[in-house]
Amino acid sequence: MGNSSNDSSEEDISESEIEEYEDKSYEELKNGNYHVKTSDQSFSCPYCSKKRKRDYLYKELLQHATGVGKSSSEKRSMKDKANHLALAKYLEKDMMDVDGTSDGPSKKPKSEAPLGCDHDEMFMWPWTGVVVNIPTILKDGQYVGGSGSKLRDELIARGFNPRRVQPLWNYRGHSGCAVVEFNRDWPGLHNAMSFEKEYEADHRGKKDWIASNARGSGLYAWVARADDYNAESIIGEHLRKNGDIKTISEIMAEEARKQSKLVFNLTNVIEAKNKHLEEMKRIVSEASVSLNNLIEEKDKLHQAYNEEIKKIQTSARDHFQKIFNDHEKLKLQLESHKRELDLRGRELEKRDAHNESERKKLCEEIEENVMKNSSLQLAAVEQRKADEKVYKLAEDQKRQKENLHRRIIQLEKQLDAKQALELEIERLRGTLNVMKHMGDDGDMEIMKKIDSMHSVLREKEGELEDLEALNQTLIVKERKSNDELQEARKELISGLKEISSRVNIGVKRMGELDNNPFHEACKRKYGVAESEERALELCSLWEEFLRDSEWHPFKVVEVEGKHQEVIDDNDEKLRSLRDELGEDVYMAVKAALKEINEYNPSGRYIISELWNYKEGRKATLQEGVAFILKKWKISR
C-alpha cells in the first residue's frame, strides 16, 4: 500500500496538474488500493505520516481532508493537497456517513470551518484578533486611549460580531494595542477571518503593519496566530495568559470527540431514565391498587359517619328550637325594660347637659389659669437665677481684677527693689575690688574695711536671693490669675451668648460667613424662586472652603518695613467668586478669611469672642463686666 512517505521521495507536481492527480488518487481509492475505514465508525487518513496517523470519525476525517486539500499553507505539497481532495471526494460520494442515517454527500456537518482556511495552520484559541496603532494621548503622566466597548460597537456595526474588545495596558498606560475576542465556534472563526480580510483589503493587515514605517493614524488588525502567541511583547504575554494555539483540524477533532462523548453520556442517561421510569410505573401500579382499597374503606366509614351525624343533628335541632323559644320570651321582656330605661335616661341627660357644660367651662378656665401661673413662676425663678449668676460672675471678675492689679503693683515694687539691690551689690563688689588692690600695700585699716564690706556684700546677696524667691512666687501667682481671668472671660462669653442682643458689647463668631450677600446675589442671578436653594448650596460650599486648611489664599508683603500677611486677590477661587457673584459676596468671604486667619489660623474653625460692636474691636474684660452689671441693675 502506498502512503505519503512514498510521495515525499518523488518530485512534486505543478498547480495546473492538481485536478488530474486528484482524479488519479480518487480512482485508486475506489479500487481499494488504500484502506480508509478501520471499523464501523472509525476511519484513518492514508496520506498522513505514521507519526500523525490516528483514528477519525466520519465527519472528522471529512473536515480533515477538506481542510488540507484547500489549505494555502506552503508546508503542504501539491501532491498532498491533491490526495486529500481526492479523499474528501471519495468520502462524500462513495462512503456512508456512519454518524447519521443518510449518505455522505447528502448532508454536511452542522458546524463547518470557513472555506479557504489552512486546517493545519496554528491559530489562537479561542479565536482572537489583534488591533494595533490605536491613538493614545499623554495625560497626567499616563497614556490613555479609547475604550474597548467603543471599538467593540464599531466592529459590531461593521458585521464582525466580536464578543469583547480588551485594550492592553502597561506601566506607561494604554499601549496602543487591543485584543478582539470572538465566539468559540465556527461562526466566530468566520467573523474573525472576515475581520482580517477586511483590514487586509484596506492595506491595514499584519504584513502592511510590518512593512510600513510611517504608520499614520489608522488601525491595523489581523487574526492572532502562533507567531503572535510566541512574541515577546505585551500582545504575546496576554495571549499566553488567556489561551492556547491550535490547528483547525485539532479543534474540529476535539469538537467531534466532545460530541461523541456527549452522545454516549446522553444515551446512558436515557437508559437510566427509562429504567427509572419502568420502576416508577411499577410503584405507581402498586400504589394505585392500595389506593383503591383505601378509597373503598373510606366510603364505608364516610357512610357510617353521615348516618351518625344525621342523628346528632336531629337531636341538636330539637334542643336549639327549645332554647330559641325561651330566648324570644326573654328578649321581649328585655326590650320593654330597655324602653323604660331610655325614657328615664333622656330625662336625666336633659337635666345634666346644662350643668355639664358649665362645669367644663369652669374646669378649663381653672386649668388655663394654673398653667399661666406655673409658667410665670418658672420664668421668674429662671430669670432670678440668671440675674444672680450674672451678678455673682461680675463681682468675681471685678474682685479678681483688683487683686491682679495689686499683685502687679507689688511685683513692680519688688522688681524695682531687686534692681536697686543688684546695683548696690555691683557697687560693693567694685569697691571691694578697689580696696583689695589697695590692701596689697599691707594697710591693716584697709583690710578691716574689706572684711566689713565682705560681710555687707553677703547680706545683700542673701537679700537678693530672698527677693528672687519672692519674685518667682509672684510670677506663679500672676500666671494663675491670668488663667483665672481667661476662664472668667470664657464664662462671660458663654453668658452673653444666652442673654445679650446685638448692642454695644456682645459675642461675635469670628470667621462666620455672612449669608445676606449670597442671597442678594442669587436673587439677581437665578430669580426669587431658586435663590433660597442656590444661596444655601453656595454658603455651604464656601464654608467648606474656609475650613479647608490646605487652601491658603494669602501672600506676604512688606508694609513700612514690616512683613505682613494679606489676602491674595489673584487667588483662582476668589477671582472666580468675584466674577460670578459680584463684589459684595467677595468682600463677605474676604472678611471671614481675615477673621479666621487672625483668631484661629491653625484650626480653621469658628470661635466666639467678646466684641465691642460700637468701636468694631475686641472688647476688654472690664467692658464686659461693666455691661453685665448695667444689665443686671436694669433688670432689677
Summary of the structure (lengths in Angstrom):
residues: 636
radius of gyration: 55.7
end to end distance: 134.2
largest distance: 160.7
contacts: 1712
relative contact order: 0.05
helix: 66%
strand: 11%
